[in-house]
Amino acid sequence: MNTINLGLQIVPKSKTLDTYGLVDKAIAVIQASGIKHVVTPFETVMEGPQDQLMQIALKAQEAVLEAGADEVLVYYRLHIKNQKDVSMAEKTDKFKK
């Protein structure tokens, strides 16, 4: 299975809970997975096999709901190549100093 990039943005809604704290629950799931990832202000980008990344994304979504969110909006962005791997490094290494 090829390596892909998956950008995941989870936007929790709650009338009583801090939404940043809820987002932290999703990020904790991603960090615990051991998958290569980068946290940005708007989304977390993961790198790995698509099936594994989608499972992690679902667990992250469930963690936010279990933490008390009333609802969540989930946005996915996928970069997939035919018969080739995709890496974050190929897109960003040229900007490193």
N, C-alpha and C positions, 0 to 999 in steps of 0.2 A: 504494500500500500504506500502510495506517495505521501510525502510530507506537504502539508498545506499551511497557510496562515489563516487564522480565524480571529476576527476582531469582535469582541463581545462588549456590548453596553447594556447594563441592567439599570433601569430607572424605577426604583421602588416608589410607591405611593403609600403614605401613612398619615393619618390625622393626628397621631399622638407620638410617633417615634421619629428620631433624627434620621433622615434619609442617608446621610453620609455613613452613619453607623451601620445601616442596613447594607449599603454597598460594600463596606468592609467585610461583611460576612461572605459575600460572593468572592471577593478577592482572596480571602483566607482559604476557600475551597480550592481555588486555582493554585495558590502557593503550596498547599498541602499535596497537590497532585504530583509535584515534581516536574511537571511539563515546562518546557522553555516558554517564558512569557515576559512581556513588558507592560507595566502599568503606566497609563498616561492619564491626563486629567479628564479625558472623555470616554475612554474605553480601555480594555485590556486586550492585548494582542497575544495570541498563543501560537505555537508552532508544533506540529506533530501530525500523526495520522488523523484523518477527518473523523472517523468513528470515535476515537478516543477523545478528541476535542469536543465533539458534540455531547458525549457523556458527561464530561467535566462541566460544560456549559449548563446542562440540565441540572446537575447537582448544585451548581452555584445559584441558579434560579430558585431551586427548592429551599436552599439555605436561607435565602432572603424571605421567602414566604413563611418558613418555620420560625424565623426571628421576629415575625409579627407584622410584616408588610400587609397592607390591605389588598394590594395588587401590584403587579410589576409589568413594566413595558420592557421587552427584550428585543434588542437589535443585533443582528448578525451581519458580518461582512466576511466573505470568503474569497481567498485568492487560491485558485487551483490551476495547475498546468497539466496538460495532457502528457502523460508518460514521463513527467519530470517533477522533481521536488521544488518546493518554494521555500525560500528562507527570508527571515527578516534581515539578515546581514546583507544580502544582495541588494536590498533597497536602501539601507541606512549606513553601512560601513563607510561609504564615500564621504559622509559628513562628519566622521569622527576626527578629532584633532590629534 
